[in-house]
């Protein structure tokens, strides 16, 4: 089978989120004799037409270079962006981009002849392309989308304020939408008319257990680890107070952090102000192959999000045998069974977070028990091989419905 994955955007900084899922899913599909391709917008003006990865090919569709201009805009300093906005974008950009990308995608489909299109969180660009292709009678294969996120606010090139879910529902040309959690599934159904709600089903994402696994050959280098975006929704703003409190009991504590985000400068200024900067080992943006090693070098993995559609990083840490502390809301609530295969705390609660960390760092047997149970849970529910089998069943079901 040939699968064409479709994304509005791929982060040029590297794997993360659904980029990671596509990467490891394509590997699993290749091992079972299936071909995978990825089509996305060109992230740079000079992006190559295609990039050959080991198990899949990425095709960059230029459109009117709206995506490339977006990344150029975000590379500007905050105080430079307002002045650059009108020069870099015009109100008709999105419509023009969709028109051009429709032609690009039609030609690509003719070239590779996929059996199914599997889109990933296409909210404002390729969902409109799919709708236009259907109106032009240019689409004869099923289109499935995996919805990886919860609603977020957007500002379109014409200045209109909206949300990604509103834009998704306005151009909903999918035969089926797979939600990564029950929480995401319910959020989407709340935006859809009753007649379309039966096109939504839940399928938890899987991870590659040959990649994310316990690695006893590595010594523990850090007491705590956080790997994610440095944004308020991830609760990184709680870390300065958290570390200041933990220092009293664990003066030699070390915390490893990775990632970028809008709170980075503020966060490290706070570490300096509180005199705890030496407790933090910041690794920046790391390569995908480094992630399981960094997790394995940590005693406890933190993921205290205020809002999280699923929590793939939680599952990755559990697969590495590292106990996780997360929050008891949204997607993480569906993953963790408190005090069995992880620790759940209320969101936005520094005191509960500190208490949970102290419990795990003080109790070797508790860490070991939660580690063993977490690994067991992942093997039962989140193996990417099982995820790939479930997806193939869905692909075949949709193909048969279209014949």
HELIX and SHEET records of a PDB file:
HELIX    1   1 UNK A   18  UNK A   31  1                                  14    
HELIX    2   2 UNK A   66  UNK A   74  1                                   9    
HELIX    3   3 UNK A   78  UNK A   88  1                                  11    
HELIX    4   4 UNK A   93  UNK A  112  1                                  20    
HELIX    5   5 UNK A  126  UNK A  135  1                                  10    
HELIX    6   6 UNK A  164  UNK A  170  1                                   7    
HELIX    7   7 UNK A  182  UNK A  189  1                                   8    
HELIX    8   8 UNK A  194  UNK A  199  5                                   6    
HELIX    9   9 UNK A  232  UNK A  234  5                                   3    
HELIX   10  10 UNK A  236  UNK A  238  5                                   3    
HELIX   11  11 UNK A  239  UNK A  249  1                                  11    
HELIX   12  12 UNK A  264  UNK A  273  1                                  10    
HELIX   13  13 UNK A  277  UNK A  279  5                                   3    
HELIX   14  14 UNK A  288  UNK A  296  1                                   9    
HELIX   15  15 UNK A  312  UNK A  319  1                                   8    
HELIX   16  16 UNK A  330  UNK A  335  1                                   6    
HELIX   17  17 UNK A  350  UNK A  362  1                                  13    
HELIX   18  18 UNK A  364  UNK A  381  1                                  18    
HELIX   19  19 UNK A  384  UNK A  402  1                                  19    
SHEET    1   A 8 UNK A  50  UNK A  52  0                                        
SHEET    2   A 8 UNK A  56  UNK A  61 -1                                        
SHEET    3   A 8 UNK A  35  UNK A  41  1                                        
SHEET    4   A 8 UNK A   2  UNK A   7  1                                        
SHEET    5   A 8 UNK A 116  UNK A 120  1                                        
SHEET    6   A 8 UNK A 142  UNK A 147  1                                        
SHEET    7   A 8 UNK A 176  UNK A 179  1                                        
SHEET    8   A 8 UNK A 200  UNK A 202  1                                        
SHEET    1   B 2 UNK A 153  UNK A 155  0                                        
SHEET    2   B 2 UNK A 161  UNK A 163 -1                                        
SHEET    1   C 6 UNK A 280  UNK A 282  0                                        
SHEET    2   C 6 UNK A 255  UNK A 258  1                                        
SHEET    3   C 6 UNK A 222  UNK A 227  1                                        
SHEET    4   C 6 UNK A 298  UNK A 303  1                                        
SHEET    5   C 6 UNK A 323  UNK A 327  1                                        
SHEET    6   C 6 UNK A 343  UNK A 345  1                                        
END                                                                             
